[in-house]
């Protein structure tokens, strides 16, 4: 309680300081800055696949800009997503980040579709983007668009509970070269080069990042075998991004683009495969995609987009399961795809979007080695998944946006996907947006979505724990959302959202009868009902000085048992303040507070207490040409807290890092 009082006092003190500075700023300066901070970036691409004002988009949207990311001292994607209403960021067993959305938390975050510049990066084996991309660096991010709610009518699988689109910087955004170096707690070092250049009709942009860290040695009070110890979570990562564009190939507005990303990361694990700490686990993962796209404009009403792409994901892992016993799985997933899209203005105020998608996926080089000596592992002839498995997908989608009046727009959309392994799924959506007052708008949204079973759930075999099930059907969700937004003054805006999710055919690891060769088998079983409220507000107090807050409440219910869904808090409160102290100095502080974590029925452990953390970032800029220094303190009050582990996992839960420091310097030329 004392820390909470101190935290609140600090927040109010900084707020008062910001307000006192605000009154000294002229109205003319304020008018010029409010467009940038509150209005100027308030458009979104992801909701309808073309730019729209957020208040008119048929989705519940959160937008985080590059300036906000820099101000808050975000180190990676997880830091950015922590501040989004309705989202929770937690730690999975192997150490990767988990994204919980509106009360639904799974270790793979496979119900969230993650994209980079509109290109999906969820891999096939786990259906997740968090296997490798939970720690995406932020230096090359222009903005992050988060759609809370289903997005399958446009994006297909994994767009189940949320869609996250990471939009990277173009040549014009960087317009030169920026070099950054960062040093942080636990012998962390990060080096980054971001570049962008335009020459006549050519554009080039990209980034190179190298990260290495020893990570904290967190104490685990009790884990598998009843022992205690400390985590060992060293990692090294290389991340390469490149965008090439040629403008005016046929018409002045045409664009030919090549977009590619390569990521390779080697690390140990946070908690071992069976919930045991270890020293010799090695997880070597890499993912690559290359996408060639052509954007062609015909007249003033027609825009065509064609994309061809190749994705590959490789994992080569050695797990130290227990002292003196190792298993080493490896595999490769490959996707080859093509899609085409037409945007056509049928008449003034009506826009039609139609598209198709073809994909061929293949899983190969499946191999498992086992042994008691890490240097002499032998191939297990039984294997562990389906070598040579293929999945072919085709999809058609259609969406119509109609501005019935300047204040009312109606969106109708539907997408049909066909999978070679489990068949068909069709997912419609409808959205009505009504600006019933000059400063107020209402959204009424309803949509369906699905989550396709992944390779692990369908084909895992030859292990004593879990068997796959090739007869699985996709998970299904129906979501209703209502949002009311109001602009109280030109500098203060807020909103409230109500949502209701009805989830069916959830894929779970179901306990097998006694005598079965495996303990669990994947099945479609049961469902859930989730409803809740999300509130947010933002106010500009002065140029580069703004305050914001959001609150989320979610009530979950298992349809079979009637119990709350476990391991996700029902309430979350976030508030932040950014203060432009003067032209060369910026300060940012924000608080994250979550209520207690409810245990699953049958878990005798006490509910895990809630927590609150405070982060602080100071930026010194432009005091010497383009040189900039950023210093951050995370968990400033050194709060001792944990994230819940599932029943049968680590009894003492997953410990989290205390106070951390980071210093970063950059220079642009």
C-alpha positions in Angstrom: 0.0 0.0 0.0 2.9 2.4 0.9 4.4 1.9 -2.6 1.1 2.5 -4.3 0.7 5.8 -2.3 4.2 6.9 -3.3 3.6 5.9 -6.9 0.3 7.9 -7.0 2.1 10.9 -5.3 4.8 10.9 -7.9 2.3 10.7 -10.7 0.3 13.7 -9.3 3.4 15.7 -8.8 4.6 15.3 -12.4 1.0 16.0 -13.6 0.9 19.3 -11.7 4.3 20.2 -13.1 3.1 19.5 -16.6 0.0 21.6 -16.1 1.9 24.5 -14.7 4.1 24.4 -17.8 1.1 24.1 -20.1 -0.4 27.4 -19.0 2.7 29.2 -20.1 2.4 28.0 -23.7 0.7 30.2 -26.2 -2.6 29.1 -27.8 -1.0 29.4 -31.2 1.7 26.9 -30.4 -0.9 24.6 -28.9 -3.1 24.8 -32.0 -0.1 23.8 -34.2 0.9 20.8 -32.0 -2.5 19.3 -31.3 -2.8 18.2 -34.9 0.3 16.1 -34.6 -0.3 14.6 -31.1 -4.1 14.0 -31.1 -5.4 14.3 -34.7 -2.6 14.2 -37.2 -1.7 10.5 -36.9 -5.3 9.4 -36.1 -5.7 7.2 -39.2 -5.5 3.5 -39.6 -4.8 1.1 -42.5 -5.4 -2.3 -41.0 -9.2 -2.0 -40.3 -10.2 -1.9 -44.0 -6.9 -2.4 -45.9 -6.8 1.3 -46.8 -6.3 4.6 -44.8 -9.3 5.7 -42.7 -9.8 8.0 -39.8 -9.9 5.9 -36.7 -13.3 7.3 -35.7 -14.7 6.1 -39.0 -13.0 2.7 -39.2 -15.2 -0.4 -38.7 -13.1 -1.7 -35.8 -11.9 -1.0 -32.3 -8.5 0.5 -32.9 -5.4 1.5 -30.8 -2.6 3.4 -32.6 0.9 3.8 -31.1 3.2 6.1 -33.1 7.0 6.2 -33.4 7.1 9.3 -31.2 5.0 7.7 -28.4 7.2 4.6 -28.6 10.4 6.7 -28.2 8.9 8.8 -25.4 7.9 5.8 -23.3 11.3 4.1 -23.7 9.9 1.0 -25.3 12.6 -1.6 -25.9 10.6 -4.1 -28.1 7.1 -4.9 -29.3 6.0 -6.3 -25.9 6.7 -3.0 -24.2 4.5 -1.3 -26.8 1.6 -3.7 -26.5 1.5 -3.5 -22.7 -0.2 -0.1 -22.9 -3.1 -1.2 -25.2 -6.5 -1.6 -23.5 -7.7 -5.2 -23.3 -4.3 -6.6 -23.9 -2.0 -8.3 -21.3 1.6 -9.2 -21.8 2.9 -12.2 -19.8 5.7 -14.8 -19.7 5.4 -18.3 -21.1 7.3 -21.3 -19.9 10.2 -21.0 -22.5 10.5 -17.2 -21.8 8.7 -15.8 -24.8 6.1 -13.2 -24.4 2.4 -14.1 -24.3 -0.4 -11.8 -25.6 -3.7 -12.2 -23.7 -6.6 -10.5 -25.3 -9.8 -9.7 -23.4 -9.4 -12.5 -20.9 -8.1 -15.2 -23.3 -4.6 -16.3 -22.6 -2.7 -19.2 -24.2 1.0 -20.0 -24.2 1.4 -19.7 -27.9 -0.6 -16.5 -28.5 -1.9 -18.2 -31.6 -5.2 -16.4 -31.5 -3.5 -13.1 -32.4 -2.5 -12.4 -36.0 0.7 -10.3 -36.2 1.8 -8.6 -39.4 4.7 -6.5 -40.6 3.6 -4.1 -43.3 0.5 -6.2 -43.8 2.5 -9.5 -44.2 1.6 -12.2 -41.7 4.4 -13.6 -39.6 2.6 -16.3 -37.6 4.5 -19.6 -38.3 2.7 -22.8 -39.1 4.0 -25.2 -36.4 2.7 -23.2 -33.3 0.4 -20.8 -35.3 2.2 -18.0 -33.4 4.3 -15.0 -34.1 5.7 -15.0 -30.6 7.9 -18.0 -31.1 10.6 -15.7 -32.5 9.1 -12.2 -32.8 8.0 -11.3 -29.2 11.1 -9.1 -28.9 10.9 -7.2 -32.2 13.0 -4.1 -32.0 11.2 -0.8 -32.3 13.9 1.4 -33.9 12.4 0.8 -37.4 8.7 1.0 -36.4 6.7 3.9 -37.8 3.5 2.9 -36.0 1.7 -0.1 -34.5 -2.0 -0.6 -35.3 -3.9 -2.9 -32.9 -7.4 -4.1 -33.9 -9.1 -5.6 -30.8 -11.7 -8.0 -32.0 -12.0 -10.4 -34.9 -10.3 -9.7 -38.2 -10.9 -12.9 -40.1 -13.3 -11.3 -42.7 -10.2 -9.7 -44.2 -7.2 -11.6 -42.9 -8.3 -15.2 -42.4 -6.7 -17.5 -39.8 -5.3 -16.3 -36.5 -7.2 -13.0 -36.7 -9.3 -14.4 -33.9 -9.2 -12.1 -31.0 -6.9 -9.3 -32.3 -4.8 -8.1 -35.3 -1.5 -6.4 -34.8 0.1 -4.6 -37.8 3.6 -3.3 -37.4 4.2 -0.6 -40.0 7.9 0.1 -40.6 9.6 3.3 -41.7 9.7 4.2 -45.4 12.6 6.1 -47.0 10.9 9.5 -46.4 10.5 8.7 -42.7 14.2 8.2 -42.1 15.6 10.4 -44.9 19.2 9.6 -44.0 21.0 7.2 -41.7 20.5 6.9 -37.9 23.0 5.0 -35.7 22.0 3.9 -32.2 23.8 2.1 -29.4 22.3 0.9 -26.2 23.5 -0.6 -22.9 21.3 -2.0 -20.2 21.2 -4.0 -17.1 22.4 -7.7 -17.2 25.2 -7.0 -19.7 22.7 -6.1 -22.4 24.1 -4.5 -25.6 22.1 -3.3 -28.6 23.4 -1.8 -31.9 21.1 -0.5 -34.6 21.4 1.2 -38.0 18.3 2.6 -39.6 18.5 4.1 -43.1 16.3 5.5 -45.9 17.0 7.2 -49.2 15.0 8.5 -52.2 16.6 8.9 -55.6 14.4 9.9 -58.5 11.9 7.0 -58.8 13.8 4.6 -56.4 13.4 4.3 -52.7 15.3 2.2 -50.2 14.8 1.8 -46.5 15.7 -0.7 -43.8 17.4 -1.5 -40.5 20.0 -3.8 -39.0 19.9 -4.6 -35.3 22.1 -6.8 -33.1 21.2 -7.6 -29.5 23.0 -9.6 -26.9 22.1 -10.0 -23.2 22.8 -12.3 -20.3 19.4 -11.5 -18.9 18.6 -11.6 -15.1 19.2 -14.7 -12.9 15.8 -14.8 -11.3 15.2 -17.0 -8.3 12.6 -19.8 -8.8 11.6 -20.9 -5.4 10.2 -24.3 -6.5 10.1 -26.0 -9.8 9.9 -29.5 -11.2 11.5 -32.2 -8.9 10.9 -29.8 -5.9 14.1 -28.0 -6.3 14.9 -24.2 -6.4 17.4 -22.3 -8.4 17.9 -19.4 -10.8 16.9 -18.8 -14.4 19.5 -18.8 -17.2 18.1 -16.8 -20.2 21.0 -15.6 -22.3 20.2 -14.6 -25.9 21.8 -13.2 -29.1 19.7 -11.8 -32.0 20.3 -10.5 -35.5 17.4 -8.7 -37.2 17.6 -7.4 -40.8 14.8 -5.4 -42.6 14.9 -4.1 -46.2 12.3 -2.2 -48.4 12.9 -1.4 -52.0 10.4 0.5 -54.2 10.2 1.8 -57.8 7.6 4.4 -58.4 5.7 5.1 -61.6 6.2 1.8 -63.4 3.1 2.2 -65.6 1.2 5.2 -64.3 2.4 8.0 -62.0 0.8 6.4 -58.9 2.1 2.8 -59.4 4.5 1.3 -57.1 6.6 -1.9 -57.4 7.9 -3.0 -54.0 10.1 -5.7 -52.5 9.9 -6.1 -48.7 12.0 -8.6 -46.8 12.9 -9.5 -43.2 15.4 -11.9 -41.7 15.6 -12.7 -38.0 17.8 -15.2 -36.3 17.9 -15.7 -32.5 19.8 -18.1 -30.3 19.0 -18.3 -26.7 18.6 -20.6 -23.7 15.2 -21.1 -22.1 13.6 -19.4 -19.1 12.0 -22.4 -17.5 12.8 -25.8 -19.0 10.6 -28.2 -21.1 9.2 -30.0 -18.0 9.3 -27.0 -15.8 12.9 -27.6 -14.7 15.8 -25.1 -14.7 18.8 -26.0 -16.8 22.1 -24.7 -18.1 22.6 -26.4 -21.5 19.3 -25.8 -23.4 20.0 -24.0 -26.8 17.2 -22.7 -29.0 18.4 -21.7 -32.4 15.5 -20.2 -34.5 15.4 -18.2 -37.7 12.6 -16.8 -39.8 12.7 -15.1 -43.3 10.1 -13.7 -45.6 10.4 -12.0 -49.0 7.4 -10.3 -50.6 7.1 -8.7 -54.1 4.1 -6.5 -54.6 2.8 -4.3 -57.3 0.3 -1.5 -56.7 -1.4 -0.4 -59.9 -3.9 2.5 -60.3 -6.4 2.7 -63.2 -8.1 6.0 -63.4 -9.5 7.6 -60.3 -11.7 4.7 -59.1 -9.7 1.5 -59.4 -6.6 0.3 -57.5 -5.1 -3.2 -58.0 -2.6 -4.9 -55.7 -0.7 -8.2 -56.5 1.6 -9.9 -54.0 3.8 -13.0 -54.3 5.7 -14.1 -51.2 7.9 -16.8 -49.7 8.2 -17.5 -45.9 10.5 -19.9 -44.1 10.8 -20.8 -40.4 13.5 -23.1 -39.0 14.0 -24.3 -35.5 17.0 -26.3 -34.2 16.8 -26.9 -30.5 18.5 -28.9 -27.8 16.4 -29.3 -24.6 18.1 -30.3 -21.4 15.0 -32.0 -20.1 16.6 -33.2 -16.9 20.2 -33.6 -15.7 21.8 -36.1 -18.0 19.0 -36.3 -20.5 18.6 -34.3 -23.7 16.2 -34.2 -26.7 16.9 -32.2 -29.8 14.0 -31.5 -32.2 14.4 -29.7 -35.5 12.1 -28.8 -38.3 11.5 -26.4 -41.2 8.2 -24.8 -42.3 7.8 -23.2 -45.8 5.0 -21.1 -47.2 4.6 -20.0 -50.9 1.7 -17.6 -51.5 0.0 -15.2 -53.9 -2.8 -12.8 -53.4 -4.6 -10.2 -55.4 -6.9 -7.4 -54.4 -9.2 -4.9 -56.1 -10.4 -1.6 -54.6 -13.1 0.0 -56.7 -15.3 3.1 -56.1 -18.7 2.0 -57.3 -20.1 5.4 -56.8 -19.4 8.5 -54.6 -19.2 7.3 -51.0 -19.1 3.6 -51.8 -15.9 1.5 -51.9 -15.7 -2.1 -52.8 -12.8 -4.4 -51.9 -12.5 -7.9 -53.4 -9.6 -10.3 -53.1 -8.3 -13.8 -53.3 -5.4 -15.7 -51.7 -3.5 -18.9 -52.5 -1.0 -20.6 -50.2 1.0 -23.8 -50.2 2.6 -24.8 -46.9 5.1 -27.6 -46.3 6.7 -29.0 -43.2 9.9 -31.0 -43.7 13.3 -32.0 -42.2 11.5 -33.2 -39.1 14.1 -34.9 -36.9 14.5 -35.8 -33.2 17.8 -36.7 -31.5 18.0 -38.0 -27.9 20.7 -39.0 -25.5 22.5 -38.6 -22.2 25.5 -36.8 -23.7 24.9 -33.5 -25.5 27.8 -34.1 -27.9 26.6 -37.6 -28.8 22.9 -37.5 -29.5 21.3 -40.2 -31.6 18.5 -39.9 -34.1 15.2 -41.3 -32.8 13.5 -43.3 -35.6 10.1 -42.7 -34.2 10.2 -38.9 -35.0 8.0 -36.4 -33.3 5.7 -34.7 -35.9 4.6 -35.2 -39.5 7.5 -35.0 -41.9 6.3 -33.9 -45.4 3.0 -32.5 -44.1 1.4 -30.1 -46.5 -1.5 -27.6 -46.3 -3.1 -25.9 -49.2 -5.3 -22.9 -48.7 -7.4 -20.8 -51.0 -9.6 -17.9 -49.9 -12.0 -15.3 -51.4 -13.1 -12.1 -49.6 -15.4 -9.3 -50.4 -16.1 -6.0 -48.4 -18.3 -3.1 -49.2 -18.1 0.3 -47.4 -21.0 2.7 -48.0 -21.2 6.2 -46.7 -25.0 6.3 -46.6 -24.7 9.9 -45.4 -21.7 12.0 -44.5 -22.3 11.0 -40.9 -23.2 7.3 -41.3 -21.1 4.6 -42.9 -22.0 0.9 -43.2 -19.4 -1.9 -43.8 -20.3 -5.4 -44.9 -17.7 -8.1 -45.4 -17.3 -11.8 -45.8 -14.4 -14.2 -46.3 -14.4 -17.9 -47.3 -11.3 -20.0 -46.7 -10.8 -23.6 -47.9 -8.1 -25.8 -46.2 -7.0 -29.1 -47.7 -6.8 -30.8 -44.3 -10.0 -29.8 -42.5 -12.3 -28.2 -45.1 -14.1 -24.8 -45.2 -14.8 -21.9 -43.0 -16.8 -18.7 -43.7 -16.6 -15.6 -41.6 -18.7 -12.4 -42.2 -18.7 -9.1 -40.4 -20.9 -6.0 -40.2 -20.0 -2.5 -38.9 -22.1 0.6 -38.5 -20.4 3.9 -37.7 -22.5 6.9 -36.9 -21.1 10.4 -36.1 -24.3 11.5 -34.4 -22.8 14.8 -33.2 -19.9 16.9 -34.4 -17.8 15.7 -31.5 -19.3 12.2 -30.9 -19.4 8.9 -32.8 -20.9 5.5 -32.2 -19.7 2.1 -33.5 -21.8 -1.0 -33.7 -19.8 -4.0 -34.8 -20.4 -7.8 -35.1 -18.0 -10.3 -36.6 -17.0 -14.0 -36.8 -13.5 -15.4 -36.8 -11.7 -18.7 -36.7 -8.3 -20.1 -35.6 -7.0 -23.0 -37.7 -5.4 -25.9 -35.8 -1.6 -25.8 -36.1 0.8 -28.6 -37.0 1.7 -29.3 -33.4 -2.0 -29.8 -32.4 -2.7 -32.1 -35.4 0.5 -34.2 -35.8 2.5 -34.3 -32.5 3.4 -37.9 -31.7 5.8 -40.3 -30.1 6.1 -38.5 -26.8 4.7 -39.5 -23.4 2.9 -36.2 -22.8 0.7 -35.1 -25.8 -0.6 -36.6 -29.0 -1.9 -34.6 -32.0 -5.3 -35.1 -33.5 -5.7 -34.8 -37.3 -9.5 -34.6 -37.0 -9.4 -31.2 -35.3 -11.7 -28.4 -36.5 -11.0 -24.7 -36.2 -11.8 -22.7 -33.1 -14.7 -20.2 -33.6 -15.6 -16.9 -32.1 -18.5 -14.4 -32.5 -17.9 -10.9 -31.2 -20.2 -8.0 -30.6 -18.7 -4.6 -29.9 -20.1 -1.1 -29.1 -17.9 1.9 -28.9 -18.8 5.5 -28.0 -16.2 8.2 -28.5 -16.5 11.9 -27.5 -14.2 14.9 -28.0 -14.7 17.0 -24.9 -12.5 19.8 -26.2 -10.2 20.2 -29.1 -7.5 18.8 -26.9 -9.3 16.1 -24.9 -10.8 12.9 -26.3 -12.1 9.7 -24.7 -14.1 6.6 -25.4 -15.8 3.6 -23.9 -16.1 0.1 -25.5 -18.3 -2.8 -24.5 -17.6 -6.2 -26.0 -19.1 -9.7 -25.8 -17.2 -12.8 -27.1 -18.8 -16.2 -27.6 -16.1 -18.8 -28.3 -16.7 -22.4 -29.4 -14.7 -25.6 -30.2 -11.7 -24.4 -28.2 -8.7 -26.7 -28.8 -7.5 -28.1 -25.5 -5.1 -30.8 -24.3 -7.6 -33.3 -22.9 -6.6 -35.9 -20.3 -6.5 -39.4 -21.8 -8.0 -42.5 -20.1 -5.6 -44.6 -17.9 -3.4 -46.9 -20.0 -3.2 -44.6 -23.0 0.3 -44.2 -24.6 0.1 -40.4 -24.0 -1.1 -38.4 -21.1 -3.0 -35.8 -23.2 -4.6 -35.6 -26.7 -5.7 -32.4 -28.4 -9.5 -32.1 -28.8 -12.1 -29.5 -29.7 -13.8 -29.2 -26.4 -16.1 -26.6 -24.8 -16.1 -22.9 -25.1 -16.2 -19.6 -23.2 -18.1 -16.4 -22.8 -16.3 -13.2 -22.2 -17.7 -9.7 -21.8 -16.1 -6.5 -20.6 -15.6 -2.8 -20.8 -12.6 -0.7 -22.0 -12.2 3.0 -21.3 -9.5 5.4 -22.6 -8.8 9.1 -22.5 -6.1 11.4 -23.8 -5.5 15.1 -23.3 -2.9 17.5 -24.7 -1.7 20.0 -22.1 0.9 21.7 -24.1 3.2 21.0 -27.1 4.8 17.6 -26.5 3.0 17.4 -23.2 0.1 15.0 -22.9 -1.5 12.7 -20.4 -3.4 9.5 -21.1 -5.0 6.6 -19.3 -7.0 3.5 -20.0 -8.9 0.9 -18.0 -10.0 -2.6 -18.9 -12.5 -4.9 -17.2 -13.2 -8.4 -18.4 -15.5 -11.2 -17.0 -14.7 -14.7 -18.3 -16.8 -17.8 -18.0 -16.1 -21.4 -19.1 -19.2 -22.7 -20.7 -18.9 -26.2 -19.3 -17.9 -25.5 -15.7 -19.2 -22.0 -15.3 -15.8 -21.1 -13.7 -13.7 -18.0 -14.5 -10.9 -18.6 -17.1 -7.6 -18.8 -15.2 -4.3 -16.9 -15.2 -5.7 -13.5 -16.5 -6.6 -10.6 -14.2 -10.1 -9.1 -14.5 -8.9 -5.5 -14.3 -6.0 -3.5 -15.7 -5.3 0.2 -15.3 -2.6 2.1 -17.2 -1.8 5.8 -17.1 1.0 7.9 -18.5 2.3 11.5 -18.8 4.7 12.9 -21.3 6.3 16.3 -20.5 8.3 18.4 -22.9 10.3 20.2 -20.2 12.0 22.4 -22.7 13.2 22.1 -26.3 16.1 19.8 -25.4 14.5 17.6 -22.7 11.5 15.3 -22.6 10.3 13.2 -19.6 7.8 10.3 -19.7 6.3 8.3 -16.9 3.7 5.6 -17.0 2.1 3.2 -14.6 0.7 -0.4 -15.2 -1.5 -2.0 -12.5 -3.3 -5.3 -12.8 -5.6 -7.1 -10.3 -5.1 -10.6 -9.0 -4.7 -13.7 -11.2 -7.4 -16.3 -10.6 -6.3 -19.9 -10.5 -7.9 -22.7 -12.5 -10.5 -24.8 -10.6 -8.6 -27.6 -8.8 -5.4 -25.6 -8.3 -4.9 -25.4 -4.5 -2.5 -22.4 -4.7 -3.7 -19.0 -3.5 -4.7 -16.6 -6.2 -1.6 -14.7 -7.4 -1.7 -11.1 -6.1 -1.9 -8.1 -8.5 0.9 -5.6 -8.9 1.7 -2.1 -10.1 4.9 -0.9 -11.8 6.2 2.6 -12.7 8.5 3.3 -15.7 10.4 6.5 -16.3 12.3 7.8 -19.4 14.3 11.0 -20.0 15.4 12.1 -23.5 18.0 14.8 -24.1 17.9 15.9 -27.8 19.2 18.3 -30.3 21.7 19.9 -27.9 24.5 19.0 -30.3 23.3 18.7 -33.9 21.2 15.5 -34.1 22.8 13.7 -31.2 20.3 12.2 -28.7 20.5 10.4 -25.4 17.7 8.4 -23.9 17.8 6.9 -20.4 15.1 4.7 -18.9 14.3 3.0 -15.6 11.8 0.2 -15.7 10.0 -0.9 -12.6 11.3 2.2 -10.8 10.0 1.2 -7.4 11.6 -2.3 -7.7 8.2 -4.1 -7.3 8.6 -7.8 -6.7 5.9 -9.6 -8.7 5.2 -12.8 -10.7 3.1 -14.0 -13.6 1.0 -17.1 -13.0 2.1 -20.5 -14.2 -0.5 -23.2 -15.2 -1.4 -26.0 -13.0 1.3 -28.7 -13.1 3.9 -26.2 -14.2 6.1 -24.2 -11.8 4.5 -24.2 -8.3 6.1 -20.9 -7.3 5.0 -19.2 -10.6 7.2 -17.2 -13.0 9.3 -14.5 -11.3 9.7 -11.1 -13.1 12.5 -8.6 -13.3 12.9 -5.9 -10.7 14.4 -2.5 -11.4 16.2 -2.2 -14.8 18.2 0.5 -16.4 18.9 1.4 -20.0 21.0 4.1 -21.7 20.8 4.7 -25.5 22.6 7.2 -27.7 21.8 8.0 -31.3 23.1 10.2 -34.1 21.4 10.9 -37.4 23.1 12.2 -40.6 
